[in-house]
Amino acid sequence: MRKTLLTAALLAPILLQQAAAQDRQISGRVTDRETSQGLPGVTVLVKGTTIGVSTNSDGTYTLNVPATATTLTFSSIGFLPVERAIGTASTVDAGLVSDSKQLGEVVVSGLASNVKRSNLANNVASISAQELVGNTRAATVDQAMYGKLSGAVITQNSGAPGGGLSVQLRGPSSISNSTEPLYIIDGVYANNSSYDSGRGANAFTAAGGSRQDGSTNRMSDINPDDIESIEVLKGSSAAAIYGTRANNGVIIITTKRGKSGRTQVGFRQDVGVTSILRRLGQEDWTAEKISNFGRLRGTGTVAGEIARLNAAQAAGQIYDYEDELFGNVGFLSNTNLNVSGGGDKIRYYISGSNADEGSIVKNLGFRRSSIRANLNADITKNLEIGTQTNYTNASNQRGFTNNANNDASVTYALPYLPSYANLFPVNGVYPDNEYGGENPLAIRDRAVNDEKTNRFIQTGTLNYYFLRSERTSLRLNVQGGVDYTLTEQELYLPDDLQSQRANANPGASRYSKNRQLNTNLNTILVLNHQVGKIGLTSQAGFVRLTQNFDGSFTQGEGLIPGTRNPALAKIQTLGQAFTRNTDIGYYAQQEANFDDKVIATLGIRADKSTLNSEENKLYYFPKASLAVNIANFDFWTVDPVSQFKIRAAYGETGGPAGFGDYFSRLLSVSIDNRLGLRNSTLIGYDKVAPERATELEGGIELGFLENRLTLEATAYRKQVKDLILTFPLAPSTGAVSVTGFPIGDMVNKGIELGLAVTAIDQPNFRYVNRTQFWLNRTEITKLDVGTQIVGPGFGNFYGRNQLKLNESPTRWFGAPLVNGELTPYQESQPKFQMTFANNFTILKNIDFSFLIHVKEGGYNSTLTQLLYDEGGTTKDYSNDPETAPDGAVTTLGERRYNQDTQGFIQDASYMKLREVSLYYTFSKEALGETLGRAIQRVKIGVSGNNLLLITPYKGGYDPEVSAFGSRPVGGNIDLAAFPSARRMFFHLAVDF
């Protein structure tokens, strides 16, 4: 006992000295090297440990470090990480430089792990909050991604307020099913459905088909201001961890989080206007033109139409109906308020926003109000929890545009309307349109096509560390999410409209309700262990997903005048659809990192789904990748080359079968007033399985002069096997077709190039350019059936798509038939696309940027120009008259109206000025003592998007707008689409 006390007394001074050394305190300030302003939220870590803090709102920090610590690392999204030696100093400051290529950011590598971009083995695109909304304001998230994703083909289904876009990554991954990517929002498998309003039903426009609606998708519900970053896993090699639902790629959206430090309040107000991007114009009528025109409407006689023209000219009643219908200047307003902050234990981010967007067409618009609350808490040293809650209320007035076989569409009726016709109302009564089936002014002012959405997204996350040390950690990650959407739609055409009076039961209304509930639960165990210079990350877990859809509508025809209630109509039609499916997946992955020099990953996902014919059968999706940072090895002595990485990755993913594809459905029948069931002529396929994609990707990344110039090159080959299609059967079988039948394979091959240059980096002037280039080629490599027509199309004469061995499914085919086969024409996919993003910082306070997007090639089937030629109103209709030997005179418009298929397949190349912005920032110091006490920063500016279009395309308003944009193939058809608009803004942002 005495010996023990003596030993303790002798050792006490040494232990106290060691304890004091371990309690050493380091403080400092982290700034933006470009502006010298403090940077909040920067992560400061003792290198090789998990000991660290985040900087306060002014960029300061204080950190207790162990005696063995020699280096601090400083990292933040959007900046290059730096290291600083500690030495004997008690103050360590750091200045961070913007990362034009974002090599220091972390990117998802597993369902519960991340990897630094510089160690990544795939080409994963990232869009920061600054790129998304920092320059200008897009109405929706998918619109904000325009021109910022290499490897993407983004098609605008309609120019109507609220968008409605289709995103396709690395070519089509299906022929019959959706090719939209999977969206993950804070871990929630999000709903991005487009719901059919029924506008194409016979009671309304008789256009037919649910995909001619030009409807919006559910990404329009998400407030872009709440987003911190977007990561895009473009192909199967990167998205394999998501299994069955990842054939089309994965877009991962992370919303903003609170950071430790003082409470920060941000206010942003955007106000602006929107106007039509490009007018087609209309040629005026003359007596000579009327005399030579062979498709007269109205009175139907030359004398009658000339008399009307003369009377209108004498009365000064010549109208520009394009300006009347699309010349409205819509008001735009976006308001956002957020509060964030927290302490060592709890961090929060709360925001509220309101968007109110007008339209180029009167009475139409888009509104969205949302609130968000994100909370993260460190309950104990080993327990972390987080919740992300979002509620959105959105409404959309979209009007009646696109195809309409009864002319009940503004864009369909306009081409046939001569400028001397007077269709304006008199005492509230709209005259009939003798030149078409409907008065477009009456449709604009009286028809209703509205959509209202209430949406709730909730995420809960738990991380529990069973073991946590400098070299080893073992944690359980549990994440659950709910996405509930209720969308209500109303269609209404009054009984006294011209197009309705032509029906047996005039007056139609339809009320639809679409309820969808998505849930997901992920449970993953993650082990991180450092063995010398090798970092190992092992993870395994399971995922459970459910989707429940309940859709119904009530439609009435023959309404009582002045009423909208379908229950009071002469004819009621009801519709109801229920779908429910469950996916269960198991997941394991091993990552190894040798000193940031060699990074290897192996993983596998096994999924089963109630959509498959064998619900309990597991389908396996492996992945493997390797990245080698050659410039990180000691033997590398080429100082100008700061980064040299080669990488390769392989992965497999699945595409789910359609709901009920393996069932032969029973249909109701009534015989002698007795209800029964009968077999359908559409039978199910009893071996339905997921479509499967396998992708091999390789690339090289180079950085020069401390990464002031970086180059990235990627090549990929994605093979899609067992393409599912509804296959026609011989009549002798007693059935018409079989659903979910595997008919062959398809290959997408492409390259993606990226160049980032910090051309000038001086204290008072900085210029950064980012250039992207990409292309994709598609080919059917296996076809177990004969050549098949796919996609919508309006007959061989105007161009169709087909499945043909060794051909692209997106290539146009049409008349004439040669040896029984359609003639091949151009490809609807672009030859290539490029973007040029340019950012200038002048005198530290002035920011100027612009984004140019170029698409070369990609042909549309254009029927819009056909409508104008048929109506004789094309701007160049009377140009280039030619006299035939028989004396007949034909004009350019007349010859075009009677042209062959090649004339309808038009080049849709373009150059667009996507974004341009100019801002001035008032720093805290510039605001003076009075304002500077409460305000940290004021930023004002002006911006615009979609400002300029240069294109050879004459087939419609915009080469991007498509009547069938949501289809995997056949989407590039331009038929009376809603015109695109340009948007201009004034911005005010105040940070407190």
ZIHU-V418337 format. One record per residue. N is the residue number from 0. NEAR is the number of other C-alpha atoms within 12 Angstrom. D_FIRST is the distance of its C-alpha to the first C-alpha in Angstrom with 1 decimal. Layout:
{{N;NEAR;D_FIRST} {N;NEAR;D_FIRST}}
This chain:
{{0;7;0.0} {1;8;3.8} {2;9;5.4} {3;10;5.1} {4;11;6.4} {5;11;8.7} {6;14;10.0} {7;15;10.8} {8;14;12.5} {9;13;14.5} {10;14;15.5} {11;14;16.5} {12;13;19.9} {13;14;20.8} {14;15;20.1} {15;15;22.1} {16;14;24.8} {17;16;25.0} {18;16;25.2} {19;16;27.9} {20;18;29.7} {21;18;29.7} {22;17;31.2} {23;24;34.3} {24;23;37.5} {25;33;40.9} {26;27;44.1} {27;31;47.8} {28;34;51.2} {29;43;53.1} {30;33;56.9} {31;30;59.9} {32;26;61.0} {33;29;64.6} {34;29;64.7} {35;25;61.6} {36;29;60.8} {37;30;57.2} {38;39;56.4} {39;35;54.6} {40;38;52.6} {41;39;51.8} {42;38;48.7} {43;42;46.2} {44;35;43.5} {45;29;40.9} {46;27;42.5} {47;28;40.9} {48;25;39.0} {49;22;39.9} {50;24;38.6} {51;31;41.7} {52;34;43.9} {53;37;47.6} {54;37;49.5} {55;32;50.9} {56;32;54.6} {57;28;55.1} {58;34;53.3} {59;32;50.1} {60;35;46.5} {61;27;42.9} {62;29;40.2} {63;26;36.5} {64;31;35.9} {65;28;32.9} {66;21;32.3} {67;20;33.8} {68;31;37.1} {69;22;40.1} {70;27;43.1} {71;38;44.4} {72;34;47.2} {73;41;49.8} {74;40;52.1} {75;33;54.7} {76;33;57.6} {77;30;60.7} {78;32;59.0} {79;32;57.8} {80;34;54.0} {81;30;52.7} {82;24;49.5} {83;26;48.2} {84;22;45.6} {85;29;42.8} {86;17;42.0} {87;16;40.6} {88;18;42.9} {89;19;42.0} {90;23;45.5} {91;29;47.0} {92;32;50.5} {93;36;52.6} {94;31;56.3} {95;34;57.4} {96;36;60.7} {97;35;62.7} {98;34;62.5} {99;40;66.1} {100;40;65.1} {101;33;61.8} {102;39;59.8} {103;30;56.5} {104;35;57.0} {105;29;55.4} {106;35;57.8} {107;36;57.3} {108;42;56.4} {109;39;55.4} {110;42;55.6} {111;37;52.1} {112;28;51.6} {113;23;53.2} {114;31;53.8} {115;27;54.8} {116;33;58.6} {117;44;58.3} {118;45;56.7} {119;45;59.2} {120;44;61.4} {121;53;64.1} {122;46;66.6} {123;45;65.2} {124;40;67.1} {125;36;65.4} {126;37;67.0} {127;36;65.1} {128;29;65.8} {129;26;67.6} {130;37;69.9} {131;34;70.5} {132;38;71.4} {133;38;70.7} {134;40;74.1} {135;46;76.5} {136;50;76.5} {137;42;77.4} {138;47;78.1} {139;37;75.8} {140;38;72.9} {141;43;75.0} {142;39;77.6} {143;38;74.9} {144;42;74.0} {145;42;77.6} {146;40;77.8} {147;39;74.0} {148;45;73.3} {149;46;74.5} {150;45;75.5} {151;45;76.7} {152;45;80.1} {153;42;80.2} {154;44;83.4} {155;42;84.4} {156;44;86.1} {157;46;87.6} {158;49;87.9} {159;47;87.7} {160;51;85.0} {161;44;81.6} {162;43;82.1} {163;44;82.0} {164;44;80.7} {165;45;80.1} {166;44;77.4} {167;41;77.7} {168;43;75.1} {169;51;76.2} {170;47;79.4} {171;51;80.2} {172;52;77.9} {173;51;80.2} {174;45;83.9} {175;34;84.0} {176;32;80.6} {177;35;79.0} {178;37;77.8} {179;41;75.8} {180;46;72.2} {181;40;69.3} {182;37;67.9} {183;38;64.2} {184;40;63.4} {185;39;59.7} {186;43;59.1} {187;42;62.1} {188;39;64.8} {189;40;67.6} {190;39;71.1} {191;38;73.7} {192;34;76.7} {193;35;80.3} {194;37;82.1} {195;35;85.8} {196;43;87.7} {197;41;90.9} {198;45;92.9} {199;32;94.6} {200;30;96.0} {201;29;99.8} {202;39;99.7} {203;48;98.4} {204;41;99.0} {205;25;99.8} {206;30;97.8} {207;23;95.8} {208;25;92.4} {209;25;89.1} {210;38;88.1} {211;42;91.0} {212;45;89.4} {213;48;87.7} {214;48;84.9} {215;45;81.7} {216;41;78.3} {217;42;75.1} {218;41;73.5} {219;40;75.7} {220;50;73.4} {221;46;70.4} {222;46;70.2} {223;45;69.9} {224;46;68.2} {225;45;65.1} {226;33;64.5} {227;29;61.9} {228;36;62.9} {229;39;64.9} {230;40;64.1} {231;41;66.8} {232;44;66.2} {233;46;69.7} {234;55;69.8} {235;49;68.4} {236;51;66.1} {237;52;64.1} {238;50;64.7} {239;50;63.9} {240;49;60.7} {241;54;63.0} {242;52;65.0} {243;45;68.1} {244;49;69.0} {245;46;68.5} {246;50;71.8} {247;52;73.1} {248;47;69.9} {249;42;67.3} {250;45;67.2} {251;36;63.7} {252;38;63.8} {253;32;60.7} {254;36;61.1} {255;37;59.4} {256;34;55.9} {257;39;54.4} {258;35;52.0} {259;34;49.2} {260;29;50.4} {261;26;53.1} {262;26;55.7} {263;33;58.7} {264;27;62.2} {265;31;64.9} {266;29;68.6} {267;35;71.3} {268;32;75.0} {269;40;77.4} {270;32;81.2} {271;34;83.9} {272;30;87.0} {273;39;88.0} {274;35;91.4} {275;35;93.0} {276;34;91.9} {277;30;95.2} {278;29;98.6} {279;31;101.0} {280;25;104.0} {281;29;107.3} {282;30;110.8} {283;28;113.5} {284;34;116.5} {285;26;120.1} {286;21;123.4} {287;16;123.6} {288;29;120.1} {289;32;121.0} {290;21;124.3} {291;25;122.5} {292;30;119.5} {293;21;119.9} {294;23;117.3} {295;28;118.4} {296;24;116.8} {297;28;117.7} {298;20;121.5} {299;19;121.6} {300;19;124.6} {301;23;125.1} {302;18;127.4} {303;18;125.1} {304;32;122.0} {305;28;124.0} {306;22;125.3} {307;28;121.8} {308;32;120.6} {309;22;123.5} {310;17;122.9} {311;21;119.2} {312;21;119.9} {313;12;122.6} {314;14;120.2} {315;14;117.3} {316;20;115.2} {317;26;113.7} {318;25;110.0} {319;26;106.9} {320;36;105.2} {321;35;102.3} {322;23;101.5} {323;25;102.1} {324;40;99.7} {325;38;97.0} {326;24;97.6} {327;24;95.3} {328;28;92.6} {329;31;89.5} {330;31;86.9} {331;35;83.3} {332;34;80.3} {333;39;76.6} {334;33;74.1} {335;36;70.3} {336;31;67.5} {337;33;63.8} {338;31;60.6} {339;35;57.3} {340;34;53.8} {341;29;50.4} {342;24;46.8} {343;23;43.6} {344;24;43.8} {345;25;47.5} {346;34;50.6} {347;35;54.2} {348;37;57.7} {349;36;60.7} {350;38;64.3} {351;33;67.8} {352;34;71.0} {353;32;74.7} {354;41;77.2} {355;34;80.9} {356;44;83.1} {357;35;86.9} {358;42;89.2} {359;39;92.3} {360;42;94.0} {361;32;94.6} {362;32;92.9} {363;38;90.1} {364;36;86.5} {365;41;82.8} {366;38;80.2} {367;40;76.5} {368;32;73.9} {369;37;70.3} {370;34;66.9} {371;37;63.5} {372;31;59.9} {373;39;57.1} {374;36;53.5} {375;34;50.2} {376;31;46.8} {377;24;43.2} {378;18;41.9} {379;15;38.4} {380;17;36.8} {381;22;38.1} {382;24;41.2} {383;26;44.5} {384;29;47.8} {385;34;51.3} {386;36;54.7} {387;39;58.1} {388;37;61.0} {389;39;64.6} {390;31;67.8} {391;35;71.2} {392;33;74.7} {393;41;77.5} {394;36;81.2} {395;38;83.8} {396;37;87.6} {397;45;88.8} {398;47;92.6} {399;50;94.9} {400;47;95.0} {401;47;95.1} {402;42;97.4} {403;37;99.8} {404;27;102.8} {405;33;104.4} {406;40;103.8} {407;47;101.4} {408;46;99.2} {409;42;99.5} {410;47;99.0} {411;42;101.3} {412;45;104.2} {413;51;104.2} {414;38;105.7} {415;41;108.9} {416;45;109.5} {417;41;112.2} {418;34;111.9} {419;36;115.1} {420;37;114.0} {421;31;113.0} {422;33;110.2} {423;26;109.0} {424;17;109.1} {425;11;111.9} {426;7;111.0} {427;12;107.9} {428;17;109.7} {429;23;108.9} {430;25;111.9} {431;29;111.9} {432;32;111.2} {433;26;114.3} {434;34;112.7} {435;35;109.8} {436;33;108.5} {437;40;106.5} {438;41;106.4} {439;46;103.2} {440;39;103.2} {441;38;103.2} {442;46;100.3} {443;34;98.4} {444;30;99.0} {445;30;99.2} {446;41;97.2} {447;33;93.6} {448;42;90.8} {449;37;87.6} {450;40;84.0} {451;36;81.1} {452;39;77.5} {453;31;74.4} {454;38;71.2} {455;35;67.6} {456;40;64.8} {457;35;61.2} {458;38;58.2} {459;31;54.6} {460;33;51.8} {461;31;48.2} {462;33;45.5} {463;28;42.2} {464;26;39.5} {465;19;37.4} {466;21;35.7} {467;23;35.9} {468;20;34.4} {469;22;35.8} {470;23;37.2} {471;25;37.7} {472;27;39.0} {473;27;40.4} {474;31;42.6} {475;32;45.1} {476;35;48.3} {477;33;50.6} {478;36;53.9} {479;33;56.7} {480;37;60.0} {481;35;63.3} {482;40;66.6} {483;36;69.3} {484;40;72.8} {485;35;75.9} {486;40;79.0} {487;32;82.3} {488;38;85.5} {489;37;89.0} {490;41;92.3} {491;43;95.6} {492;47;99.1} {493;36;101.7} {494;31;104.7} {495;31;107.2} {496;37;105.8} {497;35;108.3} {498;38;106.2} {499;36;105.5} {500;26;109.1} {501;22;109.8} {502;25;107.6} {503;17;109.0} {504;28;106.3} {505;32;105.6} {506;38;102.5} {507;49;99.1} {508;47;95.5} {509;44;92.3} {510;35;88.9} {511;36;85.9} {512;32;82.3} {513;34;79.6} {514;33;76.2} {515;37;73.5} {516;35;69.8} {517;38;67.5} {518;36;63.9} {519;37;61.2} {520;32;57.6} {521;35;55.4} {522;32;52.0} {523;33;50.3} {524;34;46.9} {525;35;46.2} {526;33;43.6} {527;32;43.1} {528;28;41.1} {529;23;41.0} {530;17;40.9} {531;13;41.2} {532;17;44.5} {533;22;45.7} {534;29;45.5} {535;32;46.1} {536;36;47.3} {537;35;47.9} {538;37;49.5} {539;34;51.1} {540;32;52.6} {541;34;55.7} {542;38;58.4} {543;33;60.8} {544;36;63.9} {545;31;66.7} {546;31;70.0} {547;27;72.2} {548;28;75.6} {549;25;78.2} {550;28;81.4} {551;28;84.6} {552;30;87.8} {553;31;90.9} {554;39;94.0} {555;38;97.4} {556;38;100.8} {557;35;103.8} {558;33;102.2} {559;24;104.0} {560;24;104.9} {561;21;102.3} {562;22;99.5} {563;29;96.5} {564;28;95.3} {565;31;95.8} {566;23;96.1} {567;22;99.4} {568;26;100.7} {569;21;103.4} {570;24;101.2} {571;23;97.5} {572;25;95.2} {573;20;91.7} {574;19;89.0} {575;17;85.5} {576;19;82.8} {577;19;79.4} {578;23;77.1} {579;24;73.5} {580;27;71.4} {581;29;67.8} {582;38;66.0} {583;34;62.7} {584;37;61.0} {585;34;58.0} {586;37;56.5} {587;37;54.2} {588;36;53.8} {589;31;51.7} {590;37;51.7} {591;34;50.3} {592;33;50.2} {593;26;49.8} {594;23;49.0} {595;28;52.0} {596;30;54.2} {597;31;54.9} {598;39;54.7} {599;36;55.6} {600;41;55.9} {601;33;56.8} {602;38;57.4} {603;36;59.4} {604;38;60.7} {605;35;62.2} {606;40;64.4} {607;34;66.6} {608;37;69.0} {609;32;71.5} {610;37;74.1} {611;35;74.2} {612;27;76.4} {613;20;73.4} {614;23;70.9} {615;18;67.9} {616;21;68.6} {617;26;66.0} {618;32;67.4} {619;29;65.1} {620;42;64.9} {621;38;63.0} {622;42;62.1} {623;38;61.0} {624;38;60.8} {625;34;59.8} {626;38;59.7} {627;35;59.2} {628;34;58.7} {629;30;60.2} {630;30;59.8} {631;26;56.0} {632;19;55.8} {633;12;55.0} {634;11;58.4} {635;16;60.3} {636;14;61.6} {637;18;64.6} {638;17;63.4} {639;18;66.3} {640;24;65.4} {641;27;62.2} {642;35;62.3} {643;34;63.6} {644;37;62.8} {645;32;64.5} {646;37;63.9} {647;35;65.2} {648;41;64.6} {649;36;66.1} {650;44;65.9} {651;44;67.8} {652;46;68.5} {653;49;70.7} {654;47;73.4} {655;42;73.7} {656;45;76.9} {657;33;79.0} {658;31;78.5} {659;31;80.5} {660;33;81.8} {661;29;81.4} {662;25;83.3} {663;23;87.1} {664;21;87.7} {665;16;90.1} {666;15;92.5} {667;13;94.0} {668;14;97.7} {669;11;100.2} {670;10;103.2} {671;7;105.6} {672;7;103.0} {673;9;100.5} {674;11;97.2} {675;13;95.9} {676;13;94.1} {677;15;95.3} {678;18;93.8} {679;20;93.3} {680;23;95.0} {681;29;91.6} {682;28;89.4} {683;31;85.7} {684;30;84.1} {685;22;82.0} {686;24;79.8} {687;35;78.8} {688;38;75.7} {689;47;74.2} {690;44;75.9} {691;39;73.6} {692;46;73.1} {693;41;71.6} {694;44;71.0} {695;36;70.3} {696;40;69.5} {697;36;69.0} {698;32;68.7} {699;34;67.9} {700;40;66.5} {701;35;66.9} {702;33;65.7} {703;24;67.1} {704;18;66.2} {705;26;62.9} {706;35;64.4} {707;33;67.2} {708;30;69.5} {709;37;68.4} {710;32;70.4} {711;40;69.7} {712;31;71.9} {713;40;71.6} {714;32;73.8} {715;39;73.6} {716;33;75.4} {717;45;75.0} {718;41;76.7} {719;40;77.3} {720;33;78.1} {721;35;79.8} {722;42;81.5} {723;40;82.3} {724;34;85.9} {725;31;88.3} {726;30;90.7} {727;25;94.4} {728;19;95.7} {729;12;99.2} {730;11;101.3} {731;10;101.8} {732;13;98.1} {733;15;98.9} {734;20;96.2} {735;20;96.3} {736;24;92.9} {737;32;89.4} {738;36;86.3} {739;40;83.1} {740;35;84.7} {741;33;83.2} {742;34;86.0} {743;33;84.5} {744;37;82.2} {745;41;82.1} {746;36;80.4} {747;40;79.4} {748;33;79.0} {749;38;78.3} {750;33;76.8} {751;39;74.8} {752;32;74.6} {753;37;72.7} {754;34;73.0} {755;34;71.0} {756;33;71.8} {757;32;70.5} {758;24;73.7} {759;20;73.0} {760;26;69.7} {761;19;70.3} {762;18;68.8} {763;19;72.1} {764;22;73.4} {765;31;71.9} {766;31;73.8} {767;34;72.3} {768;32;74.4} {769;39;73.5} {770;35;76.1} {771;38;75.9} {772;36;78.4} {773;39;78.5} {774;34;80.9} {775;37;81.0} {776;34;83.5} {777;38;83.8} {778;33;85.7} {779;37;86.3} {780;25;85.4} {781;25;86.0} {782;27;88.5} {783;23;89.0} {784;23;91.9} {785;17;94.9} {786;25;95.0} {787;27;94.0} {788;33;94.8} {789;34;91.6} {790;35;90.9} {791;33;93.3} {792;33;96.3} {793;26;99.8} {794;22;101.7} {795;29;102.3} {796;29;104.5} {797;39;101.7} {798;44;99.0} {799;41;96.6} {800;44;93.4} {801;36;93.2} {802;39;91.0} {803;32;92.5} {804;23;91.1} {805;20;90.1} {806;29;90.8} {807;36;88.7} {808;46;88.6} {809;47;88.8} {810;40;92.0} {811;46;95.2} {812;43;98.1} {813;32;101.5} {814;26;105.2} {815;20;107.3} {816;14;106.7} {817;11;107.1} {818;8;107.6} {819;10;106.1} {820;18;102.9} {821;28;102.0} {822;25;102.2} {823;28;98.9} {824;35;98.2} {825;33;95.3} {826;37;91.6} {827;48;90.1} {828;45;86.7} {829;38;86.7} {830;28;87.0} {831;31;84.1} {832;38;82.4} {833;37;81.0} {834;37;79.2} {835;33;78.9} {836;36;76.3} {837;35;76.5} {838;37;74.2} {839;32;74.9} {840;31;72.7} {841;25;74.7} {842;22;73.4} {843;26;70.2} {844;29;71.7} {845;26;74.6} {846;32;74.1} {847;31;77.1} {848;35;76.9} {849;34;79.3} {850;38;79.2} {851;33;82.1} {852;41;82.5} {853;38;85.0} {854;39;86.1} {855;29;88.6} {856;29;90.6} {857;37;90.0} {858;40;93.2} {859;52;94.0} {860;51;96.7} {861;48;98.4} {862;40;100.6} {863;44;100.3} {864;46;102.8} {865;36;105.0} {866;36;105.2} {867;36;106.3} {868;38;108.9} {869;34;110.2} {870;36;110.6} {871;41;112.1} {872;42;109.7} {873;37;107.7} {874;26;107.8} {875;25;109.5} {876;32;111.6} {877;29;115.0} {878;19;114.0} {879;15;115.7} {880;19;118.7} {881;17;120.3} {882;13;123.9} {883;11;124.5} {884;8;127.9} {885;8;129.1} {886;9;128.5} {887;14;125.4} {888;23;122.8} {889;25;119.1} {890;27;116.3} {891;24;112.8} {892;33;111.4} {893;33;114.0} {894;25;113.3} {895;32;109.6} {896;31;110.1} {897;19;111.9} {898;20;109.6} {899;20;108.0} {900;33;104.3} {901;28;103.3} {902;30;104.3} {903;43;101.8} {904;43;98.9} {905;34;98.0} {906;34;95.5} {907;39;92.7} {908;32;91.1} {909;31;90.0} {910;29;88.1} {911;33;86.4} {912;32;84.8} {913;40;82.0} {914;43;80.2} {915;37;80.7} {916;37;78.8} {917;31;78.5} {918;31;75.8} {919;28;74.9} {920;30;71.4} {921;29;70.7} {922;28;67.2} {923;26;65.2} {924;20;66.1} {925;20;69.8} {926;19;69.9} {927;15;69.3} {928;13;67.2} {929;12;68.9} {930;19;68.8} {931;19;65.8} {932;16;63.5} {933;20;63.9} {934;25;65.3} {935;34;63.4} {936;33;66.4} {937;29;70.0} {938;33;71.8} {939;31;75.5} {940;34;77.7} {941;32;80.5} {942;37;80.5} {943;37;82.6} {944;39;82.4} {945;39;85.1} {946;31;87.2} {947;28;89.4} {948;31;90.7} {949;25;92.8} {950;26;94.1} {951;21;97.2} {952;34;96.8} {953;36;99.8} {954;40;99.1} {955;46;97.4} {956;37;95.4} {957;47;92.2} {958;52;91.6} {959;51;88.1} {960;41;89.2} {961;50;89.9} {962;50;91.3} {963;40;89.1} {964;46;86.0} {965;46;83.6} {966;39;85.1} {967;36;83.4} {968;41;86.8} {969;42;90.1} {970;51;88.5} {971;52;90.5} {972;51;93.5} {973;51;94.8} {974;48;96.9} {975;46;97.4} {976;45;93.8} {977;49;92.5} {978;43;92.7} {979;41;89.6} {980;43;88.9} {981;39;87.6} {982;40;85.0} {983;36;84.5} {984;35;81.9} {985;29;80.7} {986;34;76.9} {987;32;74.8} {988;31;71.0} {989;31;68.8} {990;31;65.0} {991;28;63.3}}
